[in-house]
């Protein structure tokens, strides 16, 4: 059993019969009152995100999720098709809302972890760092600035991110899928 103070970023728990993941958790104490935990939680089945406050006395069951390796095959009209890694004939699909913002960094053939709750595949988790090719990059123009500049480039998945000025079209860059930020240029 989890207490309300155990709710930290990344914790998965059962709330109102469905699995949720804590995205943010901040304790809030007002004068002469007990601590309230303000959270932003995501429903792992529907993908919806909302704010919720939890008070002393709230207890939760830990979400028992099992995982297996899968591969992303293709996307069609906001539906994303995956297959089990060992048996490519066993396919499943998820919506853009279920996957969340990491959907911007999915490319064909990429390995992911599929999450199963109650015998049903509910979500996937993308690796924290992925390497993607830059398909469009404007020229980097240096100006009068004290720090290094950034520019926006388009990746092979269609995602747009800010990178340093020296990144050019055709470069392979490493992206952190949690923060959605540039990490480094891959060799």
Secondary structure, 3 states (H helix, E strand, C coil): CEEHHHCCCCCEEEECCEEEEEEEEEEECCCCCCCEEEEEEEECCCCCEEEEEECCCCEEEECCCEEEEEEEEEEECCEEEEEECCCCCCEEEEEHHHHCHHHHHCCCCCEEEEEEECCEEEEEEECCEEEEEEEEECCCCCCCCCCCCEEEEEECCCCEEEEECCCCCCCEEEEECCCCEEEEECC
